Amino acid sequence: MSRSKENSPLLGGESLSCYNSKKDKKKVYLSYLLNVVTLSLLAYFFLIPSSHNHDNKNGGSSGAPPHVDQSKKKNIIMMVTDGMGPASMSAARSFRQFRDGLAINDVLTLDKYLIGSSRTRSSSSLVTDSAAGATAFSCALKSYNGAIGVRPDSSPCGTILEALKLQGYLTGLVVTTRITDATPAAFSSHVDFRSQEDMIAQHQLGEYPLGRMVDLILGGGRCHFYPSGVAGGCRADKRNLIEEAQRNGTWSYVGDRASFDQLDGGHNVSLPLLGLLADTDIPYDIDRDSTEHPSLAEQVKVALTALSKATENSEQGFFLLIEGSRIDHAGHHNDPAAQVREVLAYDAAFAEVIKFIDESDVDTVAISTSDHETGGLVTARQVSEEYPDYLWYPEVLNNSKHSGDFLAQKIYKAKISDEKKLHKFVTKEILEADMGITNYTEDEVKSVVENASNPAKLLYVLNNILSLRAQIGWTTHGHSAVDVNIYAYTNSERLNAKLHSKEPYVGLAGNHENIEIGAFMESISTADLHKVTELIQDTEHSPKKKDSLTADEFHANAVQY
């Protein structure tokens, strides 16, 4: 697939910030029409619904949408469940009910705040990747798969994080993957391809026209801050960004559990804070050693406390991005045991956010949604040719102690060459002790043994053995185009009324385009994405010539997680 074809927008890429009532709508609208004349009729009607006029009826009742004072101090919390679709919630909910002996009407914290759903396509595909999905939130526009904070023509687009920082907000990123991965990158950097993680790290530390825009970073990803010559490092150049950040006195740094604990739950934080708690991704929650890595909820609590304390005497609040990153990875791996626990870990973090909002005297809004669904998960599976029984077994997932990725690495690192010893190790140590499976077949054991030296393939073998017994189904190792849920909560009556408006480009109740989420955040604040876009056009964002990609390489980069 050529770059020109990939960049050709199916739906257009113009920001929806023109729907901010404080903007010059006529000027922006005319400019918009000129930019979309080459698009197809389908694309035109997809982006410009007739109901965008602010005088239209709201959910069947007449009158203008609720007015929100954009200049009033507020906190905005954007939460992303990377790769989580509705079926992920169903599986996690019933798994928790079984595990904890709860009634069938027991629900997750998230369930209580469901207000709508989001359509997820990118400008280049009905099935988006995380880069385009996060850019839809951050820039309020559609872009191509693989795009990080750039338009369909690869020019930088201003993000909500940057716009709010320029208005005086403090800003933060909290994730469980690499901080240079697609979602956090799309809010805090601008590159043509998500694979440019070395450059993403530099942007996040302030090496671009706007300077430092992020005040707090917590997650994994030391890899792209360290040179390859340093343990855990993978930068292509020889720069040690962590050392540089500490040397110039700009950033305080935490790099392990002990230094994280010294933050005292957020009461002992010196901003800006760079917290890189793993070389790559923080381990799945099912594998996580709590003495080595904090949970997502712990990281969120630190961030909320630190940012609220730092803004308590400020005229502006804070913007915080929170991502339950590895729900997506479990979907890619078709790992049901890991995924339900990742959803529950995120739900615990969401509960921390709700608690914070309820205790805050600052108008605060939290929006939670997914960039896309991953894995095509269904809580059902036909395991024989006969008409299927209506069953699925959460107890199978409860018996499993580790992710398939963890167990595949365990087998690979054991380096057992003797076939009989390997057979015994697989059956007794892995299948029985770690996965809780005793009714394995010889064909299944053989498949594990044959792939013992290939952990990348082995994890799928192990996860399929588990999914089969749980009667969990998967349709892909990639993403799907299913609509994803929107959850939201606020302590402000006016914000709550606006949130629950069903009018397109006004509220988030009902079914919406993903770009409307970014537009909503802009509309409730004094942010101006168009202005920021103008300020960052000189950003270095393309790969260097020697690193330029072929068409095939571009496509490979565009369809990653």
C-alpha positions in Angstrom: 0.0 0.0 0.0 1.5 3.3 -1.0 1.8 6.2 1.4 -0.4 8.4 -0.9 -3.1 5.9 -0.9 -2.9 5.4 2.9 -3.1 9.1 3.4 -6.0 9.7 1.2 -8.8 10.3 3.7 -12.0 8.4 3.4 -13.7 10.7 5.8 -11.6 13.8 5.7 -9.3 15.1 8.4 -10.5 18.5 9.4 -10.7 19.3 13.1 -14.2 19.6 14.7 -13.0 22.5 16.8 -15.1 24.7 14.4 -18.1 23.5 16.5 -16.8 25.4 19.5 -19.4 28.2 19.9 -16.7 30.7 20.7 -14.9 30.3 17.4 -15.6 32.2 14.1 -17.8 29.5 12.7 -18.5 31.1 9.4 -14.8 31.5 8.5 -13.9 28.0 9.6 -16.9 26.5 7.8 -16.0 28.1 4.5 -12.4 27.0 4.8 -13.7 23.5 5.6 -15.9 23.4 2.5 -12.9 24.3 0.3 -10.9 21.5 1.8 -13.4 18.8 1.3 -14.6 19.4 -2.3 -12.4 16.5 -3.5 -13.9 14.0 -1.0 -16.6 11.6 -2.0 -20.2 12.4 -1.2 -20.2 9.7 1.4 -17.3 11.3 3.2 -18.9 14.7 3.0 -22.1 13.6 4.7 -20.3 11.5 7.2 -18.4 14.5 8.6 -21.0 17.2 8.2 -24.3 15.9 9.6 -27.3 18.2 9.2 -27.9 18.2 13.0 -24.7 20.1 13.9 -26.5 23.5 14.2 -26.6 24.6 17.8 -30.3 25.6 17.4 -31.4 22.1 16.6 -33.4 20.0 19.0 -31.6 18.1 21.7 -32.7 14.5 22.0 -36.2 15.5 21.1 -36.5 18.6 23.3 -36.2 22.1 21.9 -33.8 24.7 23.1 -30.1 25.4 22.9 -27.6 23.0 24.5 -26.6 23.7 28.1 -24.1 26.6 28.4 -20.8 25.8 30.1 -18.5 28.6 31.3 -15.4 27.7 29.3 -13.2 30.0 31.4 -14.2 28.5 34.8 -11.5 26.4 36.5 -11.9 22.7 35.7 -10.1 19.4 35.5 -10.4 17.2 32.4 -9.6 13.5 32.7 -9.5 11.6 29.4 -9.4 7.8 30.0 -8.8 5.2 27.2 -9.4 1.5 27.5 -7.2 0.5 24.6 -8.7 -2.4 22.7 -11.7 -2.9 25.0 -15.0 -3.7 23.4 -18.4 -4.4 24.9 -17.7 -8.1 25.1 -14.6 -7.4 27.2 -16.8 -5.8 29.8 -19.2 -8.7 29.7 -16.4 -11.2 30.2 -14.8 -9.3 33.0 -18.0 -8.7 34.8 -19.1 -12.3 34.9 -15.6 -13.4 35.7 -15.5 -11.2 38.7 -19.0 -12.4 39.8 -17.7 -16.0 39.7 -14.3 -15.2 41.3 -15.7 -13.2 44.2 -19.0 -15.0 44.7 -21.1 -12.0 43.7 -24.7 -11.8 42.7 -25.6 -11.7 39.0 -26.8 -8.1 39.3 -23.3 -7.0 40.6 -21.7 -4.7 38.0 -18.4 -3.0 37.5 -17.8 0.7 38.4 -17.7 1.5 34.7 -21.1 0.0 34.1 -22.7 2.7 36.3 -21.5 5.5 34.1 -22.3 4.3 30.6 -23.7 7.2 28.5 -23.1 6.3 24.8 -21.0 4.6 22.2 -18.4 5.7 19.7 -17.7 4.8 16.0 -14.1 4.2 15.5 -13.0 4.2 11.9 -9.9 6.1 10.8 -9.4 8.2 7.6 -7.7 5.3 5.9 -9.7 2.2 7.1 -13.0 1.1 8.6 -10.7 -0.7 11.2 -8.6 1.8 13.0 -5.3 1.4 14.8 -4.5 3.0 18.2 -2.5 5.8 16.6 -5.3 7.1 14.5 -7.8 6.3 17.2 -5.9 8.4 19.8 -5.3 11.2 17.3 -9.1 11.4 16.8 -9.4 12.1 20.5 -6.4 14.4 20.8 -6.8 16.5 17.6 -10.5 16.0 17.1 -9.9 14.8 13.5 -9.6 11.7 11.4 -6.2 10.6 10.3 -4.5 7.5 8.8 -3.6 4.3 10.6 -0.2 4.9 12.2 -0.5 8.7 12.4 0.6 10.3 15.7 -0.7 13.8 16.2 -0.7 14.5 12.4 -3.3 15.2 9.8 -3.9 12.9 6.7 -1.3 14.9 4.9 1.2 14.2 7.8 1.3 17.8 8.9 1.2 18.3 12.7 -2.2 18.9 14.4 -2.6 20.7 17.7 -3.7 18.4 20.5 -6.0 19.0 23.5 -3.1 18.5 25.9 -1.0 21.2 24.2 -4.0 23.6 23.9 -4.8 23.3 27.6 -1.2 23.5 28.7 -0.9 26.8 26.7 -4.0 28.0 28.6 -2.4 27.4 32.0 -3.5 23.9 32.8 -1.0 21.3 34.2 -0.9 18.1 32.2 -0.1 14.4 32.8 0.1 11.0 31.1 -0.5 7.7 33.0 -0.3 4.4 31.1 0.7 0.8 31.5 2.5 0.4 28.2 5.5 2.3 26.9 4.9 6.1 27.3 6.1 6.4 23.7 3.4 4.0 22.5 0.5 5.2 20.3 -2.0 6.6 22.7 0.1 8.7 25.0 2.2 9.7 22.0 -0.8 11.0 20.1 -1.5 13.5 22.8 2.1 14.6 23.4 4.0 14.4 20.1 3.8 14.7 16.3 5.3 12.1 14.0 4.4 10.5 10.7 4.6 6.9 12.0 4.0 5.5 15.4 7.3 3.5 15.0 9.3 6.8 15.5 9.4 6.2 19.3 12.9 7.8 19.7 11.5 11.1 18.3 8.3 10.7 20.3 10.4 10.6 23.5 12.2 13.8 22.5 8.9 15.6 21.9 7.5 14.4 25.2 10.5 16.0 27.0 10.0 19.2 25.2 12.3 19.0 22.1 9.9 20.7 19.6 8.6 24.2 19.0 6.3 24.5 22.0 8.9 23.3 24.5 7.8 21.1 27.4 4.1 20.5 27.4 3.8 17.6 29.8 4.2 18.0 33.6 3.8 14.4 34.8 4.6 11.1 33.1 4.0 7.7 34.6 4.3 4.4 32.7 6.8 2.1 31.1 9.2 2.7 28.2 12.7 3.4 29.4 13.8 1.7 26.2 13.4 4.8 24.0 15.0 7.1 26.5 18.2 5.1 26.8 20.8 4.3 24.1 21.2 0.7 23.1 24.5 0.5 24.9 22.7 0.9 28.3 20.9 -2.1 29.7 17.3 -1.9 28.6 18.0 0.8 26.1 17.0 0.7 22.4 17.5 4.2 21.0 19.2 4.3 17.6 21.4 7.2 18.6 23.7 7.5 21.6 21.6 9.9 23.6 20.6 9.1 27.2 17.5 11.3 27.6 16.9 10.3 31.2 20.4 11.4 32.2 20.0 14.6 30.1 16.6 15.4 31.8 18.1 15.0 35.2 21.3 16.8 34.4 19.6 20.0 33.3 17.4 20.0 36.4 14.2 20.2 34.5 12.7 16.8 35.5 12.6 14.8 38.7 12.8 11.1 37.9 11.5 7.8 39.4 12.5 4.5 37.8 11.5 1.8 40.1 9.0 0.7 42.8 11.1 2.1 45.7 11.3 5.6 44.2 7.7 5.5 43.2 6.7 4.7 46.8 8.7 7.7 47.9 6.2 9.9 46.0 3.9 9.2 49.0 0.8 8.7 47.0 1.3 12.0 45.2 2.0 14.1 48.3 5.8 14.2 47.7 6.0 15.0 43.9 8.2 17.6 42.4 6.9 18.6 38.9 7.7 18.0 36.2 7.9 14.3 37.0 9.3 11.6 34.6 8.3 8.2 35.9 9.5 5.3 33.7 8.8 2.1 35.7 9.7 -0.6 33.2 12.1 -1.0 30.2 9.1 -1.7 27.9 5.5 -2.3 29.0 4.5 -2.8 32.6 3.6 -6.5 33.0 0.1 -7.7 32.7 -1.8 -7.4 35.9 -2.1 -11.2 36.1 1.7 -11.4 36.1 2.6 -8.1 37.9 4.7 -8.4 41.0 3.4 -5.7 43.3 6.8 -5.3 44.9 8.3 -4.3 41.6 5.5 -2.5 39.7 2.6 -0.4 40.9 -0.9 -1.0 39.7 -2.6 1.4 37.3 -4.9 2.5 40.2 -1.8 3.4 42.3 -0.3 5.4 39.5 -3.6 7.2 38.9 -3.9 8.1 42.6 -0.4 9.6 42.6 -1.1 11.6 39.4 -4.5 13.0 40.7 -3.1 14.0 44.0 0.0 15.6 42.6 -1.8 17.5 39.9 -4.6 18.7 42.2 -2.1 19.8 44.8 -0.1 21.7 42.2 -3.1 23.5 40.9 -5.0 24.2 44.1 -4.0 27.9 44.1 -4.2 28.2 40.3 -6.8 29.8 38.1 -6.7 26.6 35.9 -6.9 23.0 36.7 -5.3 20.0 35.0 -5.6 17.7 32.0 -4.8 14.0 32.6 -4.7 11.2 30.1 -5.1 7.7 31.6 -4.8 4.6 29.5 -5.5 0.9 30.4 -3.0 0.0 27.7 -2.6 -3.7 27.9 -6.3 -4.7 27.5 -5.3 -4.3 23.8 -2.3 -6.6 24.1 -4.3 -9.3 25.7 -6.8 -9.0 22.8 -4.0 -9.3 20.3 -2.7 -12.3 22.1 -6.2 -13.8 22.3 -5.5 -14.2 26.1 -8.8 -14.3 28.0 -7.2 -14.8 31.5 -5.0 -11.7 31.0 -7.7 -9.6 29.5 -10.4 -9.9 32.2 -7.8 -8.9 34.8 -6.6 -6.0 32.7 -10.2 -4.7 32.5 -10.7 -5.1 36.3 -7.4 -3.3 36.9 -8.7 -0.4 34.8 -12.0 -0.5 36.6 -10.2 -0.1 39.9 -8.4 3.0 38.4 -11.7 4.4 37.2 -13.0 4.0 40.7 -10.1 6.1 41.9 -11.1 8.8 39.4 -14.7 8.8 40.6 -13.6 9.0 44.2 -11.4 12.0 43.3 -14.2 13.8 41.5 -16.6 13.3 44.3 -14.2 14.8 46.8 -13.1 17.7 44.6 -14.5 21.2 44.8 -13.2 21.9 41.3 -15.5 21.2 38.3 -14.1 17.9 37.0 -15.1 15.7 34.1 -13.9 12.2 33.3 -14.5 10.6 29.9 -13.7 7.0 29.3 -13.8 5.2 26.0 -11.8 2.9 23.7 -9.9 3.7 20.6 -11.1 0.4 19.1 -11.9 -3.2 20.0 -9.2 -5.9 19.7 -9.5 -9.6 19.1 -13.1 -9.8 18.0 -13.9 -11.3 21.4 -17.2 -13.1 22.1 -18.2 -14.8 25.3 -19.2 -17.9 23.4 -17.5 -20.5 21.3 -18.7 -23.5 19.3 -16.3 -26.4 20.3 -17.8 -29.2 18.3 -19.7 -29.7 15.0 -23.0 -30.3 16.9 -25.2 -27.3 17.7 -23.4 -25.5 20.6 -24.4 -25.6 24.2 -25.0 -22.1 25.6 -22.1 -22.1 28.0 -18.9 -20.3 28.9 -16.7 -21.1 31.9 -15.2 -18.2 33.8 -13.7 -20.7 36.3 -11.2 -21.7 33.7 -9.8 -18.2 33.6 -9.8 -18.0 37.4 -7.6 -21.2 37.6 -5.0 -19.7 35.3 -2.2 -17.9 37.2 -0.3 -16.2 34.4 -0.7 -14.8 30.9 0.1 -16.9 27.8 3.0 -14.5 27.1 4.5 -15.1 30.6 4.2 -18.9 30.2 5.6 -19.0 26.7 8.7 -17.2 28.0 8.9 -19.5 30.9 9.0 -22.5 28.6 11.4 -20.9 26.2 13.8 -19.8 29.0 13.8 -23.3 30.5 15.8 -24.5 27.4 14.9 -28.1 28.0 16.3 -30.1 25.1 15.4 -33.6 26.4 11.9 -34.3 24.9 10.7 -36.5 27.8 11.7 -33.9 30.4 10.1 -31.1 28.3 6.9 -33.1 28.0 6.8 -33.5 31.8 7.6 -29.8 32.3 4.8 -28.8 30.0 2.2 -31.1 31.5 3.0 -30.7 35.2 4.5 -27.3 35.5 2.7 -25.3 32.8 -0.7 -26.9 32.0 -1.5 -28.3 35.4 0.2 -26.0 37.9 0.1 -22.7 36.1 -3.0 -23.0 33.9 -5.1 -25.3 36.1 -5.8 -27.7 33.2 -5.8 -31.4 33.7 -7.8 -32.7 30.8 -5.3 -31.8 28.2 -4.9 -33.9 25.1 -1.7 -35.4 23.7 -2.1 -33.3 20.5 -2.2 -30.2 22.7 0.9 -31.2 24.6 2.6 -32.0 21.3 1.8 -28.6 19.9 3.3 -26.9 23.0 6.4 -29.0 22.8 6.9 -28.4 19.1 6.7 -24.6 19.6 8.9 -24.5 22.7 11.6 -22.6 21.0 9.2 -20.0 19.4 7.6 -18.0 22.2 5.9 -15.6 19.8 3.9 -18.5 18.4 3.7 -20.5 21.6 1.7 -17.9 23.5 -1.1 -18.3 20.9 -1.1 -22.1 21.3 -1.4 -21.8 25.1 -4.1 -19.1 24.9 -6.1 -21.2 22.5 -6.0 -24.2 24.9 -7.4 -21.9 27.6 -10.0 -20.1 25.5 -11.3 -23.5 24.2 -12.0 -24.7 27.7 -13.5 -21.4 28.8 -15.6 -21.4 25.6 -14.3 -17.9 24.8 -14.2 -17.1 21.1 -11.8 -14.8 19.1 -12.2 -13.8 15.5 -8.9 -12.0 14.9 -5.4 -11.3 16.3 -6.0 -7.7 15.2 -8.6 -5.0 15.7 -12.2 -4.9 14.7 -14.6 -2.1 13.7 -17.2 -2.7 16.4 -18.6 0.4 18.2 -17.1 0.9 21.7 -18.7 2.3 24.8 -18.5 5.8 26.2 -18.5 6.3 30.0 -18.5 9.7 31.7 -18.9 11.4 35.0 -18.7 15.0 36.4 -19.5 16.9 39.6 -20.8 19.9 37.7 -24.5 20.1 36.9 -23.8 22.2 33.7 -21.1 19.8 32.5 -23.4 16.9 33.3 -26.2 18.4 31.2 -23.9 19.0 28.3 -22.4 15.5 28.6 -25.8 13.9 28.3 -26.9 15.9 25.3 -27.5 13.6 22.3 -26.9 16.4 19.8 -24.0 15.7 17.5 -20.9 17.7 18.3 -22.4 18.9 21.5 -22.8 16.0 24.0 -21.7 12.4 24.2 -24.9 10.6 25.0 -26.0 8.1 22.3 -23.9 7.1 19.3 -21.1 9.4 18.2 -18.0 9.7 16.0 -14.7 9.3 18.0 -13.6 12.8 16.9 -16.6 14.3 18.8 -14.9 13.3 22.0 -11.9 15.6 21.2 -14.3 18.3 20.1 -16.2 18.0 23.4 -13.1 18.5 25.5 -12.2 21.6 23.4 -15.8 23.0 23.7 -15.9 22.9 27.5 -12.5 24.8 27.8 -10.8 27.8 26.4 -8.6 25.5 24.2 -8.1 26.4 20.5 -6.8 23.4 18.5 -6.6 25.5 15.3 -4.3 28.0 17.0 -2.0 25.3 18.4 -1.9 23.7 14.9 -0.5 26.9 13.5 2.2 27.1 16.2 3.6 23.6 15.6 4.0 23.5 11.8 7.8 23.7 12.1 7.9 20.5 14.2 10.3 17.9 13.0 8.0 14.9 12.4 9.1 12.9 9.4 11.7 10.0 9.5 15.2 11.1 8.3 16.0 10.1 4.7 18.2 7.3 5.7 15.3 5.9 7.8 12.6 6.5 5.2 10.2 3.7 4.7 9.2 1.8 1.6 5.5 1.4 0.9 5.5 -2.1 2.4 7.3 -0.9 5.5 4.9 2.0 5.8 1.9 -0.4 5.8 3.6 -2.6 8.3 4.1 0.4 10.6 0.5 1.6 10.0 -1.2 -1.5 11.2 0.6 -2.2 14.5 -1.2 -2.4 17.8 
